[in-house]
Amino acid sequence: MKIIKGGVTAAKGFYAASAAAEIKYKGRTDMALIYSKKPCKTAGTFTTNVVKAAPVKWDRMVVESGVKSQAVIVNSGIANACTGEEGMQYCKETAQKAAQILGIECEGVLIGSTGVIGMQLPIERIKKGVEMLAASKEKSLEAGNLAAKAIMTTDTVEKEVAVQIEIGGKTITIGGMAKGSGMIHPNMCTMLAYITTDAVITKKALQKALSADVKDTYNMISVDGDTSTNDTVLLLANGKAGNKKIHIGTPEYETFTKALHYVNETLAKKMAGDGEGATALFEVKVIHAETTEQAKVIAKSVVCSNLTKTAIAGHDANWGRILCAMGYSGVTFDPEKVDLFIESAAGKLQLIENGVALDYSEETATEILSQPEVTATADIKAGKETAVAWGCDLTHGYIDINADYRS
């Protein structure tokens, strides 16, 4: 696998665009387009929240229908959530406008929205935005980057990644972009992720690859414990690479899924590290667990612990908070066997052995915890399984952003 520059336009046949439609923001872009010259097979995963935004319902319908897609229209600023029949009608009108301007099938146009819940979209501005997007779409990597910037809300940086693999003598590219900073919690977050590939692959294989991988990537991140109404991951494959068709259970499928995992994990970590008000990416590894599920539950519990997150913000090696969060996770383990380590670019340090504190240097611990990426590793000595979760520290900046988010 080769990591390359780019995002959603890295794969053959994909175009992107951005536009300033003034949906909610002024002085910045707030709409994005992903377009494929060739119709794409699509796969998707969506929020587990019972309250689902109109674009989530729309996209789910498109993906499950089996119709091929050529365009994704995304807006930031307003989520189109809790907007009733009017919200669904606006999805339809957006799709119709895109189909008309781009000369594609309306039934396959995918829609994405992120931002404030409960506000109705200014549909005429959306339609004007679609016109601007269609007129400015480009194949360039820069166009993909600008699209990634357009879907940001409280994000501080755009998030994109691309890789290439070889299958049957053909080069296959997978690229993606995402947004996510707040209202982030395992079970999919206030996150939108759009992944494009030029692979020739069956729809069944495409959906299985995505559905299986979100469990170990997007569902293993948390910023604030809030599962959003708009979470969406879409994967589009246009087949432009010309490889022999990929089927489930083949070596080619395994190669594809490994590359897809890298893309998803990279985007997930970028979102976790860009949590609202965050100063550090916080990674939690649980090793030597009895089962993968046990490891996942414990890792999630620690990464979601507000007390632990504030300790990371304060660069305080308060290991008792980590052990406590492990203890209320809901799975059993022997706390008197736990070894705990912290690690960053500044080094690695063991804090406890067999559940008891070691005589470590607080100064060294503070230095390790002061880095922009920090890892805590818990060895529970129960088996051979491992899991990793990602989050961030919790600072006063999170309150500053969310106390007046609507304004």
N, C-alpha and C positions, 0 to 999 in steps of 0.2 A: 504494500500500500504506500502511495506517495501523497504527502500533504502538499497541496498547491494553493496558490493565491485565489481568492474569489469567494463567491457565495452562490446565489440561485442562478446566476448566468454562466457559471463555470461549465456546466454540462452542455453538450451540443443541442442547438435548436431552441434554447430558452432566451427570452428577452425580459427586460425589466424597465420600469419607469417610476418616477416619483412626481408628485404635484403638490402645490400649496393651494388647497381648496377652501381653507378657513372653516373647517368643520367645527373646531373649537379654538384652535391656536391661531395666532397671527404672527407673521414674520418667519414662518418655518414650513417645511413640507409636512403633510399629514395624510397623504394617500399614496398607495403603492400598487403597482401592477406586476404580476408575473404572467408571462405569455409564452406559449409554445406554438410554433408553426405547425407542429404535428399533434393531433389529439393524443391525450395521455390517459393511461390507466391510473387510477387514483386509489389511495388507501388513506384512512384517517382514524385518529383516536380523539376522544372528546372528554370534556369535564364530567366528573361524577356527581357534581352538584345537581340537586333536584331542580333548582332554578337555572334554566338554560337560556342563554341569549338567543335571539332570533337567528343570527348567522350560524350558531352551532347547530340549531335544528335544520337550517337550510343545507349546510354542508353535509350533515349526516345523511340527509335524504339523497343528496347527489351521490355520495360515496356508495351508499347501499343500493342505489338504483343500478349501478354498473355502467352508467353512461360515461363516456370519455369526456375529459375536460381539456380546455385550452387556455383558460385564464383564471387568475385569482385576483380579486379586487379587495384591498384592505384599507380601512381608515383607522386613524388614531384620534383620540380626544373624546369620542362618545362610543359607548359599548353596545348600543342597541340591545340592551338587556332590560327585561321587565317593561316592554313597550307594546305588548299585546299584538293584536292583528295588524295594527299599523306598522309595527316593526317588521313583521313578516312580509307585508306588502312592499316595504322599502327594499328588502332583500330582492324580491322579485323584480322591482323596477330597476334596481342597480344591475341585475343580471341581464335584463332586457336591453338596457342601454349599452352595456358592454358587448352583447351579442350583435346589436345593430351596428355599432361603430367598428368592431373588429371583424365582422363577417363570420361569426362562429355560432354554434348552437347554444341557445339560452339555457337549456336544461343542464348543461355541463359547467356553467360559470360558478365558481366557488367564491364565497364572500367571507371576509373577516373584519371584525371590529374590536376595538379595545379603548377603554377610557371610562368615563363616568356612567354609572348605572342609572337608568330611569329617565334619561333625556331622550327625546326623539331626534333622529337624524335630520339635518336640513337637506332634504332629498334633492332639491334643485342644485345645491352646491355639490352634492355627491355626483350627480349626473354631469355637471360641468367638469368636475374632477376626472371622471371617466374619459371625457373627451380629451382633456389635457394629457392624460396618461397614454391613451392610444396614439396620440400624435407624437409623443416623445420617446416611445419605447425603443430600446437599443439592446444589442447583444453584449455590449462592453461590460467588463468587470466593474467599472465605475458606476454604470447604471444599476447593477445589482447592489453595490454598496449604498447608493443613494436611496434605493428602495428599503434597505435595512434601516437606514436612519429615519425614513418617513414613518415607520410604524412604531417608533419609540414613544413612550409616554413619560414616566419618571425615570426611565433608563438614562444612564449617564454616558453610555457608549453603545454603538451598534454592535450586533453580534452576528458573525457569519463565519463559515468554514467550508472547505472543499477538499476532496481527496480523489485520487485516481487509483484504479485497480486494473489488472489484466485478466481477462477471461476469454479463453479460446482464441488467443492472439488478437483480441480486440481491447482497446482501451475504453474503460467505463468510468464515467465521472459521477460523483455524488456531491452536491453542494447544498448549502442551506443557510437560512437566516432566521433569526428569532428575536422576540422582544419579551421582556419579563424583568420586573424589579420589585414590585410589591404585590400583595395578595397572592403569595406564592406558597404552596404547600403540596406535599406528596399527594397524589391522585390527580395530577395535572394542575397547573397553576394559572394566575392571570398571565398566561403565556400564550403566545402565538408562535408556532414554528412551521416553516415552509421548507420542504426539502425537494429538490429536483434531481432527477437522474436520467441519463440517456440509455440506460440498460433496457434490453429486451427481456421481459420477465412476465410471468403469469400474474394476473390480478390477485389470485389466491396466495401466491408466494409473496407478493408485495405487501398485502394486508397482514399476513402472518408475521413477516419480518418486522414490521412496524409495531404491531400489537405486542409481540413478545419483548421487544427491546425497550419500550417505554417503562416497563416494570423495573428495569435496572438503571434507567437514566432520568427521565423527567419525573418519574414517580419517587425518586430518591433525593429530591431537593426540597428545601423549605426555607422561606425567609421569615414568614410571620404566622404560619399556621392557618391561613385563610385560603380555602379552596374556592376559586373564582367561578363565575357564571359563563365565562367566554373561552376557557381553555381549548385549544385546538392544535393538533399536529396533522399536517397534510403532507403526503408523499406522492409526487407525480412522476411517472415514468413514460417517456415518449418513444423509446426504442431506437433513437438515432445512432446509437453506438454500433448497431448491426451485428451484435453477438448472437450466438445460438441461444435460444430462449431458456431462461433460468427457471427451473422447477424446484419445488420443495424436496428436500432430502438428498440433493445432489451436492458434490463438492463445490460447484459453482455457486450454489445457494449459500453455502457456508462462507465462502469468500465475500459474497455480497453482504451478508449479515454482519460480518466483522467490520467492514468498511462503514456500513450504516450505523453500527454501534459507536464507532469513533465520532462520526458526525453528531449523533444525538447526545453523546456524553459531553462532547466539547461545548455544544450549545447549552446544555443543562448547567454545566459548571460556570459558563459565562454569566448565565442568569443568576445563579446562586451568589456568585462573587460580586454582582452588581445590585445586590439587594438595597432597598431604599435606606439611605443613610449609612450604608455599610462601609467599613474600612478594610475588611479582610474576608477572604474566602475561607470557610471553616469546613474541613473534610473530616469525617469520622469513619474509621475502619474498624470493623469487628472481625477478628481472625480466630481460627480454631474453634468455630462454633459447631454444635451438633448437627444443625440443619441450616440451609441457606435462609429459610424463613426466620429462624431464631436470630440469625445475624442481622437480617434486614430490620426486624422490629427493634432490636437494641440500638442499631445505628441511627434509625429514624428518631427514636426517643431522645437520644443525646443531641442530635442536630436541631431538634425542635425545642429543646429546653431553653426557656428565656433566661433563666439564671446562668446557665452555661454560656449562652450567647453574650450576656453582659460581662461575664468574666473574661471572655475573649476580647471584648471591646476594651476592657481595663487592663489587658495584658497580665491578668492575675491567674496563676496556676492553681486555681481553686478546684482541685481534682475531686473533692467531695461532691460537687454539683454533678460531675459526670457520672460518678458511681451511683449517685442518687437517681439520676435520670435512667440509668440502666436498670435500676431496681424496680421502678414503677412502670417499666415498658410493657409488662403483661406476659412476659415469658420468664421461665425459671433458668437460673444458672447459679453456680456457687461463687458468691462474692469473695470468698477466702482463697480463690484460685486466680483472681484477676490481676494481670499485670497491665499497667497503663503507661503509655509513652506519648510525648508530644514532640513534634518535628516541624521544621521549616527550613528555609534557606540558611538560617543561622545555626542549624545543628539539630541533634536529636537528644532527648533526655528522658530517662525513665523516672516516673513520679512515684508509682507504687508497685510493690511486688507481693503477690499472694494477698491482695486486699489491704496491705499495710504500707504506710508512707515510708519512703526511703529518705536518707539524709542528702537531699539534692540542693543545689544552689538556686535560691530564689532569683538572684540576678541573672543567671543563665536562663532560667525559665522565662523571665520577663523578656529577655532579648529574643528568644525563640518565638514567643507569642506576639511580638511587635512587628512581625513580618506580614506582608499582604496576603500570604497563603499559609495557613496553619493546618496541620493534621494531628488528630488525636487517634491513637491506635489502642484498642482494648483487646487483649489476648485473654479469652475466657477458658481456654484449655479444656474444651469439651469434645472436640472433633476436628474435622478437616475443612469445614466450610467457611466462606468469607463473604462479607457484603460491605459496600461503601455508600455513604450518604453525604450530601453536600448542603451547606447552608452558609450563613454569614454571621458576623457579630451584630449585636443590637445596640444602637446608639441613640442619642437624643434626636439625631437627624431623622430617624424614622417617624418620630412624633411630629416634628416640624413639617414634614412632607404631607402626612396624612390628616393632620388636624384641620387643614383648610384645603383638602384636595379638590373639592368642587369649584373653588374660586381660583 
